[in-house]
Structure formats: structure tokens, C-alpha cells
């Protein structure tokens, strides 16, 4: 049975980021338990916290981020001029424990400009990436 589950997860879903809901998990042969309302509410709150931290509801478009930056504005104003803009850190995954949180982060730069025909062109570069650890703050004193 374990080989069937592994086969389904590794070769039949075709996408590493494929979310598996309860119905699909059961169909794969995984044990699924019904959660009580309080536990389900806590899990939804946890998901919402991660969603906010990773900006999962926001479309990420590095060209738009470049255009919004001062460097992008300068490049657009002068066709043929190339500029580089730091557009921040993209969080791709978070794992939390009692000790703190590990997040997989990428520091991004965009190089771009506007060509003589008026088309904005840009390329994103990963300037650094890896797992970063943040210690959990101490609870407030009682």
C-alpha cells in the first residue's frame, strides 16, 4: 500500500505544488480524520497567517515591481537606459516549531528598461536564497 501511495504522489500528480484536499487524500489511500470545529478553526487561522506572511493572495509580477520602483521609473523615462532595482524578498515556504520559524527566501533584483520601441523589458535575478531562521519571541511575562 505504501508503494501505491508513493507512486501516486510522485508520478501521477505531475506537480510538486499540487494541493491535496481531503477527498483526494482518501482516494490516494491516506488516512483522513474529521477535525472538530475548534481544531479546524485553529488550522484555518494558521493557514491565514502563512497566507498573509507569504502574500499568497497577491500576484507576483517582477516587471510590475520594477516599474513601480524609482529605478524602473527612471528607466522608463529614458528609453535605452538600463536600471537595476532591488525588489525585496520572496518567501517560498515556512516551517515553524517551538523554537522559531525557518523560511525559504529569495532576495530578488530586476534589471530592465524600455527599448526604443517603447516596450518595457526586464529580467529577474536571484541574488541570494536559502533557509533563514528567526527565533520565536519570548512570551510576555505574566
C-alpha positions in Angstrom: 0.0 0.0 0.0 2.8 2.4 0.9 4.3 1.9 -2.6 1.0 2.8 -4.2 0.7 6.0 -2.2 4.3 7.0 -3.0 3.7 6.2 -6.7 0.6 8.3 -6.8 2.3 11.2 -5.0 5.5 11.1 -7.1 4.4 10.2 -10.6 0.7 10.7 -11.1 0.2 14.2 -9.7 2.7 15.8 -12.1 3.2 18.9 -10.0 5.2 19.3 -6.8 2.9 22.1 -5.5 -0.4 20.2 -6.1 -2.6 20.7 -3.1 -4.3 17.6 -1.9 -7.8 18.0 -0.3 -9.5 15.5 2.0 -11.3 13.7 -0.8 -8.2 13.3 -2.9 -6.2 12.2 0.2 -8.7 9.4 0.8 -8.6 8.4 -2.8 -4.8 8.1 -2.6 -5.2 5.7 0.4 -4.2 8.2 3.1 -5.9 8.1 6.5 -8.1 11.2 6.9 -9.8 12.2 10.1 -12.7 14.6 10.6 -11.5 17.5 12.8 -13.6 19.1 15.5 -14.6 22.7 14.9 -12.0 24.2 17.2 -9.1 22.4 15.7 -10.3 23.1 12.2 -10.6 26.8 13.1 -7.1 26.8 14.5 -5.7 25.2 11.3 -7.5 27.8 9.2 -6.1 30.6 11.3 -2.6 29.1 10.9 -3.1 28.9 7.1 -4.3 32.5 7.1 -1.2 33.6 9.0 1.0 31.9 6.5 -1.0 33.3 3.6 -0.6 36.8 4.9 3.2 36.4 5.6 3.8 34.9 2.2 1.4 37.3 0.4 -0.3 34.3 -1.2 -3.3 36.4 -2.4 -1.1 38.9 -4.2 0.0 38.3 -7.8 3.8 38.4 -8.1 4.9 40.1 -11.3 8.5 41.2 -11.2 8.1 43.5 -14.2 5.3 45.4 -12.4 7.5 45.6 -9.3 10.3 47.0 -11.4 8.0 49.6 -13.0 6.9 50.7 -9.5 10.4 51.2 -8.3 12.3 54.6 -8.6 14.9 52.8 -10.8 12.2 51.4 -13.0 10.6 54.9 -13.3 14.0 56.3 -14.4 14.5 53.6 -17.0 11.0 54.1 -18.4 11.5 57.8 -18.7 14.7 57.4 -20.8 14.4 54.7 -23.5 17.6 52.7 -23.9 18.6 53.3 -20.2 19.1 50.1 -18.1 18.5 50.2 -14.4 18.8 47.7 -11.5 16.2 47.6 -8.7 16.1 45.5 -5.5 12.5 44.3 -5.3 12.7 42.6 -2.0 12.5 39.1 -0.6 10.1 36.4 -1.8 9.1 33.9 0.8 8.5 30.5 -0.7 8.0 28.2 2.3 7.7 28.4 6.1 8.2 25.7 8.7 7.5 26.7 12.3 8.4 25.0 15.6 8.5 25.8 19.3 12.0 27.3 18.7 11.1 29.6 15.9 10.5 29.6 12.2 12.5 28.6 9.1 11.6 30.3 5.9 12.9 29.7 2.4 13.6 33.1 1.0 14.9 34.6 -2.2 16.4 38.1 -2.5 15.5 39.5 -5.9 16.8 42.1 -8.2 15.4 43.2 -11.5 17.4 44.6 -14.4 15.3 46.3 -17.0 14.5 49.3 -19.1 12.4 50.5 -22.1 13.6 49.8 -25.6 13.4 52.4 -28.4 10.0 50.9 -29.4 8.6 51.6 -26.0 8.4 48.0 -24.7 9.5 47.5 -21.1 11.8 44.5 -20.8 13.1 43.1 -17.6 14.9 40.1 -16.1 14.8 38.9 -12.6 17.9 37.8 -10.8 18.1 35.8 -7.6 20.9 37.5 -5.6 20.7 35.1 -2.6 18.5 32.3 -1.5 18.2 29.8 1.3 16.6 28.8 4.6 16.6 31.6 7.2 15.9 31.1 10.9 14.0 33.5 13.2 13.9 32.8 16.9 10.5 32.8 18.4 10.0 35.8 20.6 9.7 35.0 24.3 6.1 35.1 25.6 5.2 38.2 27.6 5.7 38.0 31.3 2.6 37.1 33.3 
